Amino acid sequence: MRRFFRRPRLRHVLFAALLLSGIIPLVFSNTLLIRQNRQRLEADEKTELTQAADTLSREVSEQLDTVRASLHQLGIGLLVVPGPSDPEARLHQSWVQPYMKDFMVGDSNLLGLRVLDLDGQGQGVGNTDLAAPVAAARDQSFAAAKDSGHAAFQFAVLPPANDPVASMAVPVGRKEGSAELVVEALVRLPLMEAVFRREAQGQSGLFLVDSTGNVLWSEGATDASIEALEASKLIAGFNGAVPLAMTTEYEATTDEGTHSMVVQVSPVGVTGWAVVVQKPASAAFAEIHRMVVNAVVATVALVALAMAAAVVSARWVSSPIQRLAQSSHEIAEGNFGQRVGGHGLPAELADLAHDFNRMSGQLEITIERLQQAARANRELFIGSIRAFAAAIDAKDPYTRGHSERVASMSRTISRHLSLSEEVQQKIWIAALLHDVGKIGVEDEILRKVGQLTDDEYEQMKQHTVIGAEIMSSIEPLREMLPVIRWHHEAWNGRGYPDGKKGEEIPLWARIVAVADTFDAITTNRPYQKAFSMEEAISIITKLTGSRFDAKVVTAFFQAYEGGDLRAPDPGPAPKTVASKVRRIGVGALS
């Protein structure tokens, strides 16, 4: 990013200039419009929610007031009609029950009607088979009205349809402030039900809440949302007082997470109840979201048009320079055969292209010469290593060509281990040098026909250390040192010079160890006659797991079975065979 701003491309500069000149005014104006429209739509949504709650609470209040007034008139009518003065005797007259039935016919929302004296004795008409919660609510309203001397309300729900009803008890007396009878009615609230269900279709949660914050009834709300509402600070703040009308927002926490809710509270007259209408903010402000999305889409479309115009303009202006820069980049990447076309370029750029072409031609010639020199140096390096290895092998006529053969077999085993070409080449070089330390071993020991003494054998084992020390000063051959030093280590830890075992021995050294032993036992030596291929394979197999890594031996067998390995020329036969195998498995077999 820092480089981009420090050295921007001409095409990008032109593109940015043209684009920003069109985008900045567009984005600024659309941002202002979105903000203004968002505020207006939020206010409209809250106003609509407030009107819905107010309308609902007002309709419920008016209905209950109407029923309360009717019940009071019914009670007065029962008291003023001539008859016995005792309320209980009056209520048991034959005309009372027909009178109550006629009263119920006039109001379809009345489900049941009772007129009781203060001892709870009297008559009733309508629905008498009430569920226990509904009967309890009716009894509570009677007790509250008798004790307070004022109309009392209790809410209940008729199962199984979840129909909301109100139990209303109105005390009536012939004198102001006195109570002789209590008129009770079970009133269906169809207006509330209709409005609630209509609002529920708009993803509203609608509740009837008492003054203590308990949800009496709900429609369009889940149990989790009811619990969230009752636990909210909004409802907890009622504290037994008549709820106040308000519009606000709160966070509702359910099993599905925390959601912002828009809520309107509207009290229902003297009942102490309140209608609560709420919507998820995401649903309440869905229109706002759509407006923002539409504005963004329109803005993006306009920005896309501006970008397309800027791209076309920038390309038209920068295309000739870009062609020249691309060709120059190819030359810088090493494609010296690349030439810059001068067709269609202005005169100054055409001259520059001509100079680049001349420079590219000169660089192509120079690089080719350098590559030839590098190949010659590599061939000289490899040739020197091979000559050095051949000189070591030449100290003993029986080991002539040993290093070349071990190197070739090591490369073959590496290939069957699926190692990369680069690694195979390095293992080949390391195998060529694996016996370089024998330059420091006396010829009498190397060429001795008989069994080596312990001291002679110790000197022979030092060739791994000597070779590693000789090569350690040559930086390009540092990777080969593990093979030179540890190609006589054994898998079981009984090898030399450091007694490494298992995976402690580098893989390259384990590969060369197998190839070295195979060549040693299939060629004639002063101390042994060459083994046949079958005998050599048997020996390698027996030493697997003790001297050799089974994984490397498996690759060796795969190469042998695939015809990639052959027995070498055994060379001149030894004059005297002192021992068929000398220290096989723990000593030097090469």
N, C-alpha and C positions, 0 to 999 in steps of 0.2 A: 504494500500500500504506500509506504514511504517513497519507494522507487517510482511508483505510478505518478505521484504528485510532483516528484522532483523532475521526472523526464516524461511528461505525458505525450502521447502520440498526437500528431496534428489532427487526425480524424476524430479522436476523442475530444480534443479541445473544441473543434468546430461543432461536433454533436452536442456537447454540453452547453455551449453558448446558445445554439439555436433552440435546444430543448428548454433550458431554463427561462429563456425569454418568453416562452409560451406557457410554461407550467406554473410559474410563480403567481402571476395574476389569477389564473384559473383556480389554483388550490386555495389561495387567500379568499377569493370571493365565495367559493363553495363552502369553505370552513365557516365563514360568517353565517351563511344561509342555513347550514346544518344546525349550528348552535341556536339560532333564533327559532327555527322550526321545532327543534327538540324541546325547548322550554315551553313553546306554545302547546305542543301535543301532550306534554306531561301535565300541564295545567288542565287541558281539556279532559284527559283521562281521569284525573283526580276529581274534577267537577262532576263528571258522569257517574263515578263511583259514589260520590257524596249524594247526588240526587237519587240514585237507586236506593241507598240506605234510608235516606230521609223519607222518600215516598213509601217505602215498605213500613217503616216504624209509624208513620202517620196513619196509614190505612189500618194497621193493626190497632193503634190507639183509638181511632174513630170507631172501629167495629166494637171494641170492648166497652167504650163509653156508651155506645148505643144500646148494647145488651144490658149494661149496668142500669141505665135509665129505665129500660123496659122491665127489668126485674123489680126495680123499686116501685114502678107503677103497679105491677102485678101484686106485690105485697100490700100496697095501700088499698088496692081494690078489694083484697080479701078481708082487710080490717074494717073498712067503712060499710061493707054490705051488712044490713041488719042481721043479727043473729046472736048467738051466745057471746058473752064477753070473754070467756075463758078461751085463750088461743088454741089449746088442744082440742076442746070441744068444737070450736069453730072449724078447725081443719078437717074434722071427721064428718062434716055435713056432706050430704050426697051430691050437692052441686059443685063441690070444690074440684074434684078430679076432672069432670068434663070441662070445667073452666080452664084448668091447666092444660088440658089437651088442645083446646081451641087456641090457647096462647102459643103452644109449640107449633101449631099448623102455620102460624103467621111468620115463622122464622125457620128456614130449612137448615140453618147452621146449628140449631139447638138439638143436641143428641140426647139430653136427659134433663129433667127438671124436678126439683124437690122443694117443698115448703115445710119447714120444721119450726117447732117452738124452741125455746131456749134449752129445753131438756133433750133435744134431738129427736123428738117425736113428731110425726107428720105423714105426709103423703108424697109419692113421687110418680112420675110418668116418664115414658121414653126408655132409653137403654138402661136396664138394671143389672145386666150380666156383665159386670165390669172386671177388667183385669186388676190384680192386686195393686199395682202401682197407681192406676187411675183411681181406684176406690180410696186409696190412701191420700192422694192429692185432694179428692173431694172432701174427705174428713178434715184434712188440715185447713182447707179454706174455711170450712164451717167454724172450726175452733178459733181461727184467727179473727174472723168477722165478729163472732160473739164476744171475744175478749176486747177487741179494739173499738167496736162500735162503728167501724168503717168497712167499706167493701174490701174484700181480700181476694187475691188471685193466686192460683197455683197452676203450674204447667205440667202437662202429662202427654204421653205418646200412646196412641192406640195401636197395638200390634194387630196384624203383622205388617201393615202397610206403612208404618212409620208416620201415621197421620198426626199432626200436631193439634192438640186441643188445650183449652184453658178451662180450669174449674174456677168458677166465680161464685162467691158468697156475699150477698148484700143484706145487711141488717135493716129491718123496717119497723118503725113504730109510729103510732098516731101522733106522738109529740116529737118535736125537734130534739135530737140527741138521745132519744130513748129507743130501745130495741125490744119488740115483742115477738117478732118472727125473723127467721133467716131464710131468704129465698136463694136457692142454689141452682146453677145451670152449668151443664157441660157443653162447651161451645167449640164447634169445629172452627178452625182458622183457615178457610179455603183461600183467602187472599194471600196469606203468608205462604201457603204451600205453592200456589200458582206462581207467585213472584220468585220464590226461592228456586223453583225448578227452571223458570225462565232464565234466571241469572246463572244457574249452574251450567247451562249450555254455553255460556261465555267463559268457561273455565273459572268461575267464581266459587269460593267456599263461603257458605252462608250459615250463620250461627244465631241462635237465640241464647243470650247469656244473662244470668242473674247478677244481682249486685255484689255477690261474693266471688264472682269470676268463674263460676261453674257453667259449663256449656250444657244448656237444657235440651237443645235440639239442633241438628245440623242437616244440611242437604248439600251434596256435591263435595263432601270433604271426607278424607280418610281418617282412620283412627289415629294415625301418626300426626296428621295436621291438627286434629282436635287436641291431642296431648301437647303439641308444640304451642298452640294458642293459649291453653290453660297455664302453661309454664312461662309464658312471655311476661315481661314487665308491664305490657299494656293492660292485660287482664288483671294481673296481681295488684295493680294500682287502684282497682275499684274500692277495696276495703269496706264493703258493705254499704257504700253510699250510692246514690242514684248516679249511674254513669253519665258522663258528659259527652256531647257530640264532638267528634274529632276525626280528622283524617291524618294518618301517619304511616310510617313504615317500620317494620321490625324484622329481625332475623329469626326464621323458624328452622330449628334443627331436628331432623328426622334421620331414620336409618339411611336414607338416600343422600344425606349431606345437609348442608346449611343453605337455605334459600332466602332471598329477600322478598318480603311480602308487603303489598300495599293494602291498607286496611282502613275502613270507615266504620265508626261507632255512632249509632243513633239511638237515643233512649226511647222506650215505649211507655209514654204517659206515666200514670201513677203506679204501674205494676212493679217498678223497680227493675224491669228487664231492659235489655238493650239488644238491638239488631246489629250484628257485626257482619259486614260484607268485605271479603278479602280476595285478592288475586295475587298470584305470583307476579313479581315485578316483570319477569320475562314475558308473561302473557299480557299484563296490563299495558306494558310499553311496547308490545309487538309492533304496533303501527309506527312507533318511533324507530324501531329496529329496521322495519321495511323502508322507511323514509331514508335512514342513513345508508342502508344497502343500495337503494336506488341511486342516491346521490353519489355514493362511492363508485358504483358501476358506471354512471354517466361520466364521472371524473376520469375513471380509468380509461373509458372509451376515448374521451377527448385527449387524454395523455398519450394513448396509443397512437392516435392520429398525429399528434405533435411529434412523437418519437419517429413514426414512419417518415414524416416530412423531414425531420432532422437527419435521419439516416441517409435518405436519398440525397439531400443537399451536401452532407458531409462527404459521402462517397464521391459525388461528382467533383467536389473541389480537391479531395485528397487522393483520388485514385492514381493519377500519374506518379505522385511521390511514393505512394504505398507500393506500387510495382517495383520501383527502384529500390526501396528499402527491403522488400522481400527477397529480391535477387541478391542484394548485398548480404543479407542474413544467411542465405544458403552458402555463399562463398565463405563467410566467417565460420560456418559450421563444418567446413572441410569439403564441401561439394565444389571443387575448383573447376569442374567442367561446366558449371552454371554460367550462363551469359545473360547480361541484361539487354532486353530488347529496347531499341531506341525508337520504335515506331510510335507515333502519337505523342511523344514527349516534347515539351518546349526545348528551345535550343540549349539553354543552360543545362537542363537535366540530360539531354542527349549527349553533350560533351562529358558530363560526369559519368554517364553509363559507359561511354567509350573508354574512359580511363579505368573504370572498374574492370572492364573486360580484359584490358592489357594486364592489370595487376593480377587478375585471376589466372591468366595464362602463365605468368612468371611464377606465381606461387605453386601452380600445378606441377611445373617442371622441378622446382626446388623440393617439394614434398616427395615426389617420386624418387629423387636422388637420395633423400634422407631415408625413405623406406628401404631402398636397396642396400644402403649402408647398415641399417638396423638388421636386415636379414643376414647380411654378411657377418655382422658381429655375433648374431645368435648362432649361426653355423660354426663360427670360430669357437664360441664358448662351448657348444655341445661337442665339437670335435676335440677340443682340449680336454674336456672331461673324459671322453671315450679313450683318448690317447693315454691319459693319466691312469685310467682303470686298466687299460691293456698293458701298460708298463708294470703295474703291480702284479697282474696275473702272469706276466712273462717271467717273474722271478722263479716261478715253478712251472716247468713244461707241462705238468699234469693239470694245472688250473688255467691254462690259456683259454680265453674266451668265456671263462666262468662268469665274470661280472656282466658281460653282454647278455648271456643267457638268463641270468637271474633277473636282470632288468626287464627283459622281454616277458618272462613268465610273470613277474610282478605286475606288469601292465595288464596282462591278460586276466589275472585273478581280480585286479581292481575293476576291470570292465564288467566281470560277472558279479561284482558287488554293487553294480550300478553307480559307481563313483563318476564324477564329472570328467570330461576330457582334460580339463586343466589339472585336476588332482592326479589323474592317471599319468600325465607328463611329469609331474613333480615326483611321483613315486618311481618312475622310470629313472630319473636322474639320481634320486637317492639310492636306488639299487645299484646303479653303476658305481657309486662311491662307497658302497657298504663295507668293502674290505680295504679301503684306503689306508687304514691303520697298519696293515701288514708291511708297509714300507719301513716301519720301526721294529719289525721282528727279524731276528737273525735268520739268514738263509739256511743255516744248518738245521734249525728247528722246522722251518717250512718244508724242507726237502727230506727230512728224516724218514727213513723207511720203516723203522721199528716203532714200538710203543713209546710214546713220550713219557719222560719222567714227570713227577709232580711239579718240579721247578720249571721244566720246559713247558708243561701245560699251562702253568700260571703265566709264563711269559706270552704264550700264544693267546691267552684270554685278554691280554692287555691291548690287543690290536683294536678292540672296540673303543677303548678310552683314548688311545693314541690318535685314532682317526678323527674322533670328535674334537680333540684339542687342535689338530691340524686345521680342520675345516672351520672352527669357530671364529677365526679371524677374517673369513671371507663372508661379507654381509649377504650377498645374493644366495649363499648356500646355507644360511642359518636354519631354514625349514628342514633341511636334510639331516641335521644333527641327531634327532631322535632315532632315525633308522640306523645311522652309523654306530651309535652307542648301544642301542638296545635290541639289535636284530638277533642276538643270542639269548635274550631273556625268555624264560619258559612260563607257560600259562599257570603252572603250579607253583611258581616262585623259586624254582631250583636252577634258574639260569644265571647268567652273568652279564654285566659286571655288578649290577645293583640289586639283584634279587627281586625285581618287580614281578608282579603276578596279576593275572586276570586283566581287567579293564585298565589297570595302571599302565600297562604296556600300550604305547600308541598303536593305532590301527595300522599305520604304514609299516611299522617295525614288525607287527604280527604277519603282515602279508609277505614281506621280504624274507622272514624266517622260514616260511613254508617253501617258497621258491628256492632259497639258498640250500635248504636241506635236500630238496628233490634233486637239484643239480649235483650236489655233492655225492649223493649215493647212487646216481646213475652215470657217473664218470669214473674212470680209473684214477686212483690216487696212489702215492707211494706206499700207503699203509693198507689199501683195500682194493679189491677188484670191483668193477661196476656191477650194481644189481640190475636185474631185469626190471621191466616196467611193472610186471605183476608183483615182484618182491618190493619194489619201491612204493607202490600203492599200498601194500600191506603194512609196510613200516610207517608210512604217514598216517594210516588209519589207527594203528596201535598207539601212536604218540598223540592222537587227538584227545584233548582234555587234560593231558599232562604237560606236554610241551607246546602244543599248538591250540589255537582258538578254533572251536568247532565251526563257527560261522565262516572263517577264512578257508578251512579245509573243505567245507561244502562248496564254496565257490571254486576251489581248486578242482574238485571232482567234476563239477559241472563243465568246467573248461576242458578237462580231460575227456569226458564223455562226448562233448561236442566236437572233439577233434581239434581244439585250439591249442593243445599241449602235446608235444611229442618228446620221446626220449632223445637226449642229445647224443652226439657222437661221443662214445666213451673215451676216446683218445688212446694214447699208448698204454699198453698193459704194464702193470708194475713188475719190476724185476723180482721182487720178493714180497709176498703178501704176509704181513706180520699178523694181522688181525682182520677178521671179516668186517667188523664194525668197531670203531674206536670211540669209546665214551658216548655211544649213541643216546640221545635223549637229554643229556646234561652237558655235553662237551661240544667242541667245535667239529661240525661235520663237513666244513668247507675248508 
